């Protein structure tokens, strides 16, 4: 049975010669969705954003002042993005 929520942490490494790990995390998010996950939460600590992916072409970026609600994947899961980086 596939997980309902996958959380991925994308480090903000953008040094020459190093693959952009955020784009790598987005690719893994799509793999998880295609495997049956309801939602994938990708955290970008460099930009302090949380991206919720729910399907191909269905990614929504949320800033620190936003509150995200993933209660359809994890009952009662609602959190302010800023709290994810404290």
Secondary structure by P-SEA (a helix, b strand, c coil): ccccbbbbbbccccccccccaaaaaaaaaaaaaaacccbbbbbbccccbbbbbccccbbbbbcccbbbbccccccccccccccccc
